[in-house]
Protein backbone atom coordinates (compact mmCIF):
# COMPACT_ATOMS: atom_id res chain seq x y z
CA UNK A 1 0.00 0.00 0.00
CA UNK A 2 1.46 3.41 -0.97
CA UNK A 3 2.37 5.96 1.68
CA UNK A 4 -0.27 8.60 2.29
CA UNK A 5 0.94 12.08 1.43
CA UNK A 6 -0.54 15.34 2.46
CA UNK A 7 -1.38 17.68 -0.41
CA UNK A 8 -0.89 21.30 0.57
CA UNK A 9 -1.95 23.22 -2.50
CA UNK A 10 -2.03 26.82 -3.67
CA UNK A 11 -4.49 28.12 -6.24
CA UNK A 12 -2.89 31.40 -7.38
CA UNK A 13 -4.41 34.12 -9.50
CA UNK A 14 -5.58 37.69 -9.70
CA UNK A 15 -9.27 36.82 -9.21
CA UNK A 16 -10.30 40.30 -10.40
CA UNK A 17 -13.12 39.47 -9.99
CA UNK A 18 -13.78 35.97 -8.68
CA UNK A 19 -16.03 34.03 -11.09
CA UNK A 20 -18.17 30.91 -10.79
CA UNK A 21 -15.49 29.21 -12.89
CA UNK A 22 -12.92 30.01 -10.20
CA UNK A 23 -15.33 28.67 -7.56
CA UNK A 24 -15.74 25.44 -9.52
CA UNK A 25 -11.96 24.93 -9.51
CA UNK A 26 -11.80 25.85 -5.80
CA UNK A 27 -14.45 23.30 -4.82
CA UNK A 28 -12.84 20.55 -6.89
CA UNK A 29 -9.32 21.36 -5.68
CA UNK A 30 -10.52 21.44 -2.06
CA UNK A 31 -11.81 17.89 -2.55
CA UNK A 32 -8.34 16.78 -3.67
CA UNK A 33 -6.16 18.76 -1.25
CA UNK A 34 -5.78 18.41 2.48
CA UNK A 35 -5.31 22.18 2.62
CA UNK A 36 -5.92 24.73 -0.16
CA UNK A 37 -4.76 28.33 -0.13
CA UNK A 38 -6.32 30.67 -2.64
CA UNK A 39 -3.49 33.13 -3.20
CA UNK A 40 -4.10 36.51 -4.80
CA UNK A 41 -1.07 37.78 -6.65
CA UNK A 42 -0.37 41.37 -5.67
CA UNK A 43 0.88 42.61 -9.05
CA UNK A 44 1.74 46.31 -9.03
CA UNK A 45 2.14 46.28 -12.83
CA UNK A 46 -1.62 45.73 -13.32
CA UNK A 47 -4.47 48.14 -12.66
CA UNK A 48 -7.09 45.90 -11.04
CA UNK A 49 -10.75 46.81 -10.69
CA UNK A 50 -10.77 45.61 -7.06
CA UNK A 51 -8.05 46.12 -4.46
CA UNK A 52 -6.35 43.07 -2.96
CA UNK A 53 -8.30 43.70 0.25
CA UNK A 54 -11.62 43.74 -1.61
CA UNK A 55 -10.75 40.53 -3.46
CA UNK A 56 -9.65 38.83 -0.22
CA UNK A 57 -12.99 39.77 1.35
CA UNK A 58 -15.11 38.55 -1.58
CA UNK A 59 -13.24 35.25 -1.86
CA UNK A 60 -13.40 34.64 1.89
CA UNK A 61 -17.15 35.23 1.87
CA UNK A 62 -17.63 33.00 -1.19
CA UNK A 63 -15.57 30.11 0.28
CA UNK A 64 -16.45 30.43 3.98
CA UNK A 65 -18.21 27.05 4.06
CA UNK A 66 -15.22 25.10 2.69
CA UNK A 67 -13.35 23.94 5.80
CA UNK A 68 -9.91 23.30 4.29
CA UNK A 69 -9.65 26.57 2.33
CA UNK A 70 -7.92 29.78 3.33
CA UNK A 71 -7.40 32.98 1.38
CA UNK A 72 -4.15 34.96 1.30
CA UNK A 73 -2.17 37.29 -0.94
CA UNK A 74 1.46 37.37 -2.00
CA UNK A 75 4.02 39.29 -4.01
CA UNK A 76 7.02 37.95 -5.86
CA UNK A 77 7.62 34.49 -7.25
CA UNK A 78 4.93 31.88 -6.73
CA UNK A 79 7.52 29.20 -5.96
CA UNK A 80 8.98 31.35 -3.16
CA UNK A 81 5.47 31.76 -1.72
CA UNK A 82 4.93 27.99 -2.08
CA UNK A 83 8.17 27.36 -0.15
CA UNK A 84 7.07 29.72 2.66
CA UNK A 85 3.73 27.86 2.85
CA UNK A 86 5.35 24.38 2.58
CA UNK A 87 3.10 23.75 -0.42
CA UNK A 88 3.72 20.73 -2.60
CA UNK A 89 1.04 21.51 -5.19
CA UNK A 90 -0.01 24.41 -7.40
CA UNK A 91 -3.52 24.27 -8.83
CA UNK A 92 -4.14 25.78 -12.25
CA UNK A 93 -7.43 25.86 -14.14
CA UNK A 94 -7.46 25.22 -17.88
CA UNK A 95 -10.33 26.50 -20.02
CA UNK A 96 -8.95 26.03 -23.53
CA UNK A 97 -5.89 24.91 -25.48
CA UNK A 98 -4.57 28.48 -25.40
CA UNK A 99 -4.58 28.37 -21.56
CA UNK A 100 -2.67 25.09 -21.64
CA UNK A 101 0.22 26.50 -23.68
CA UNK A 102 0.78 29.38 -21.26
CA UNK A 103 0.19 27.25 -18.14
CA UNK A 104 2.55 24.52 -19.35
CA UNK A 105 5.36 27.02 -19.79
CA UNK A 106 4.79 28.42 -16.27
CA UNK A 107 4.58 24.91 -14.79
CA UNK A 108 7.88 23.89 -16.36
CA UNK A 109 9.63 27.01 -15.12
CA UNK A 110 8.17 26.54 -11.64
CA UNK A 111 9.31 22.90 -11.66
CA UNK A 112 12.84 24.01 -12.55
CA UNK A 113 12.82 26.64 -9.79
CA UNK A 114 11.24 24.37 -7.13
CA UNK A 115 10.99 20.70 -8.14
CA UNK A 116 9.24 19.66 -4.92
CA UNK A 117 6.13 21.65 -5.86
CA UNK A 118 4.10 19.96 -8.60
CA UNK A 119 1.57 21.77 -10.81
CA UNK A 120 -1.85 20.12 -11.07
CA UNK A 121 -4.10 21.11 -13.95
CA UNK A 122 -7.86 21.00 -13.51
CA UNK A 123 -10.04 21.32 -16.58
CA UNK A 124 -12.77 23.93 -16.30
CA UNK A 125 -16.29 22.56 -16.06
CA UNK A 126 -18.05 22.79 -19.42
CA UNK A 127 -20.55 25.32 -18.09
CA UNK A 128 -17.68 27.62 -16.99
CA UNK A 129 -15.14 27.13 -19.79
CA UNK A 130 -15.97 30.42 -21.51
CA UNK A 131 -15.96 32.66 -18.39
CA UNK A 132 -13.03 34.95 -17.66
CA UNK A 133 -12.63 37.86 -15.28
CA UNK A 134 -11.78 40.10 -18.22
CA UNK A 135 -15.05 39.20 -19.97
CA UNK A 136 -17.06 39.76 -16.78
CA UNK A 137 -15.64 43.29 -16.46
CA UNK A 138 -16.34 44.03 -20.12
CA UNK A 139 -19.93 42.73 -20.00
CA UNK A 140 -20.88 44.63 -16.86
CA UNK A 141 -19.19 47.83 -18.06
CA UNK A 142 -21.36 47.65 -21.20
CA UNK A 143 -24.51 47.19 -19.10
CA UNK A 144 -24.84 43.41 -19.46
CA UNK A 145 -26.07 40.96 -16.83
CA UNK A 146 -23.29 38.86 -15.25
CA UNK A 147 -25.39 37.37 -12.43
CA UNK A 148 -25.06 33.83 -13.84
CA UNK A 149 -21.27 34.08 -13.97
CA UNK A 150 -20.23 35.40 -10.54
CA UNK A 151 -21.08 34.71 -6.88
CA UNK A 152 -23.70 37.04 -5.32
CA UNK A 153 -21.14 38.99 -3.24
CA UNK A 154 -19.12 39.72 -6.40
CA UNK A 155 -22.22 40.85 -8.29
CA UNK A 156 -23.08 43.22 -5.43
CA UNK A 157 -19.55 44.66 -5.36
CA UNK A 158 -19.45 45.01 -9.15
CA UNK A 159 -22.71 46.97 -9.08
CA UNK A 160 -21.37 49.19 -6.29
CA UNK A 161 -18.05 49.74 -8.09
CA UNK A 162 -19.64 50.38 -11.50
CA UNK A 163 -23.06 51.91 -10.70
CA UNK A 164 -23.66 53.07 -14.28
CA UNK A 165 -23.63 49.41 -15.38
CA UNK A 166 -26.94 48.51 -13.71
C-alpha positions as CSV (number, residue, x, y, z in Angstrom):
1,X,0.0,0.0,0.0
2,X,1.5,3.4,-1.0
3,X,2.4,6.0,1.7
4,X,-0.3,8.6,2.3
5,X,0.9,12.1,1.4
6,X,-0.5,15.3,2.5
7,X,-1.4,17.7,-0.4
8,X,-0.9,21.3,0.6
9,X,-2.0,23.2,-2.5
10,X,-2.0,26.8,-3.7
11,X,-4.5,28.1,-6.2
12,X,-2.9,31.4,-7.4
13,X,-4.4,34.1,-9.5
14,X,-5.6,37.7,-9.7
15,X,-9.3,36.8,-9.2
16,X,-10.3,40.3,-10.4
17,X,-13.1,39.5,-10.0
18,X,-13.8,36.0,-8.7
19,X,-16.0,34.0,-11.1
20,X,-18.2,30.9,-10.8
21,X,-15.5,29.2,-12.9
22,X,-12.9,30.0,-10.2
23,X,-15.3,28.7,-7.6
24,X,-15.7,25.4,-9.5
25,X,-12.0,24.9,-9.5
26,X,-11.8,25.9,-5.8
27,X,-14.4,23.3,-4.8
28,X,-12.8,20.6,-6.9
29,X,-9.3,21.4,-5.7
30,X,-10.5,21.4,-2.1
31,X,-11.8,17.9,-2.6
32,X,-8.3,16.8,-3.7
33,X,-6.2,18.8,-1.2
34,X,-5.8,18.4,2.5
35,X,-5.3,22.2,2.6
36,X,-5.9,24.7,-0.2
37,X,-4.8,28.3,-0.1
38,X,-6.3,30.7,-2.6
39,X,-3.5,33.1,-3.2
40,X,-4.1,36.5,-4.8
41,X,-1.1,37.8,-6.7
42,X,-0.4,41.4,-5.7
43,X,0.9,42.6,-9.1
44,X,1.7,46.3,-9.0
45,X,2.1,46.3,-12.8
46,X,-1.6,45.7,-13.3
47,X,-4.5,48.1,-12.7
48,X,-7.1,45.9,-11.0
49,X,-10.8,46.8,-10.7
50,X,-10.8,45.6,-7.1
51,X,-8.0,46.1,-4.5
52,X,-6.4,43.1,-3.0
53,X,-8.3,43.7,0.2
54,X,-11.6,43.7,-1.6
55,X,-10.7,40.5,-3.5
56,X,-9.7,38.8,-0.2
57,X,-13.0,39.8,1.4
58,X,-15.1,38.5,-1.6
59,X,-13.2,35.3,-1.9
60,X,-13.4,34.6,1.9
61,X,-17.2,35.2,1.9
62,X,-17.6,33.0,-1.2
63,X,-15.6,30.1,0.3
64,X,-16.5,30.4,4.0
65,X,-18.2,27.1,4.1
66,X,-15.2,25.1,2.7
67,X,-13.4,23.9,5.8
68,X,-9.9,23.3,4.3
69,X,-9.6,26.6,2.3
70,X,-7.9,29.8,3.3
71,X,-7.4,33.0,1.4
72,X,-4.2,35.0,1.3
73,X,-2.2,37.3,-0.9
74,X,1.5,37.4,-2.0
75,X,4.0,39.3,-4.0
76,X,7.0,38.0,-5.9
77,X,7.6,34.5,-7.2
78,X,4.9,31.9,-6.7
79,X,7.5,29.2,-6.0
80,X,9.0,31.4,-3.2
81,X,5.5,31.8,-1.7
82,X,4.9,28.0,-2.1
83,X,8.2,27.4,-0.1
84,X,7.1,29.7,2.7
85,X,3.7,27.9,2.9
86,X,5.4,24.4,2.6
87,X,3.1,23.7,-0.4
88,X,3.7,20.7,-2.6
89,X,1.0,21.5,-5.2
90,X,0.0,24.4,-7.4
91,X,-3.5,24.3,-8.8
92,X,-4.1,25.8,-12.3
93,X,-7.4,25.9,-14.1
94,X,-7.5,25.2,-17.9
95,X,-10.3,26.5,-20.0
96,X,-8.9,26.0,-23.5
97,X,-5.9,24.9,-25.5
98,X,-4.6,28.5,-25.4
99,X,-4.6,28.4,-21.6
100,X,-2.7,25.1,-21.6
101,X,0.2,26.5,-23.7
102,X,0.8,29.4,-21.3
103,X,0.2,27.2,-18.1
104,X,2.6,24.5,-19.4
105,X,5.4,27.0,-19.8
106,X,4.8,28.4,-16.3
107,X,4.6,24.9,-14.8
108,X,7.9,23.9,-16.4
109,X,9.6,27.0,-15.1
110,X,8.2,26.5,-11.6
111,X,9.3,22.9,-11.7
112,X,12.8,24.0,-12.6
113,X,12.8,26.6,-9.8
114,X,11.2,24.4,-7.1
115,X,11.0,20.7,-8.1
116,X,9.2,19.7,-4.9
117,X,6.1,21.6,-5.9
118,X,4.1,20.0,-8.6
119,X,1.6,21.8,-10.8
120,X,-1.8,20.1,-11.1
121,X,-4.1,21.1,-14.0
122,X,-7.9,21.0,-13.5
123,X,-10.0,21.3,-16.6
124,X,-12.8,23.9,-16.3
125,X,-16.3,22.6,-16.1
126,X,-18.0,22.8,-19.4
127,X,-20.5,25.3,-18.1
128,X,-17.7,27.6,-17.0
129,X,-15.1,27.1,-19.8
130,X,-16.0,30.4,-21.5
131,X,-16.0,32.7,-18.4
132,X,-13.0,35.0,-17.7
133,X,-12.6,37.9,-15.3
134,X,-11.8,40.1,-18.2
135,X,-15.0,39.2,-20.0
136,X,-17.1,39.8,-16.8
137,X,-15.6,43.3,-16.5
138,X,-16.3,44.0,-20.1
139,X,-19.9,42.7,-20.0
140,X,-20.9,44.6,-16.9
141,X,-19.2,47.8,-18.1
142,X,-21.4,47.7,-21.2
143,X,-24.5,47.2,-19.1
144,X,-24.8,43.4,-19.5
145,X,-26.1,41.0,-16.8
146,X,-23.3,38.9,-15.3
147,X,-25.4,37.4,-12.4
148,X,-25.1,33.8,-13.8
149,X,-21.3,34.1,-14.0
150,X,-20.2,35.4,-10.5
151,X,-21.1,34.7,-6.9
152,X,-23.7,37.0,-5.3
153,X,-21.1,39.0,-3.2
154,X,-19.1,39.7,-6.4
155,X,-22.2,40.8,-8.3
156,X,-23.1,43.2,-5.4
157,X,-19.6,44.7,-5.4
158,X,-19.4,45.0,-9.2
159,X,-22.7,47.0,-9.1
160,X,-21.4,49.2,-6.3
161,X,-18.1,49.7,-8.1
162,X,-19.6,50.4,-11.5
163,X,-23.1,51.9,-10.7
164,X,-23.7,53.1,-14.3
165,X,-23.6,49.4,-15.4
166,X,-26.9,48.5,-13.7
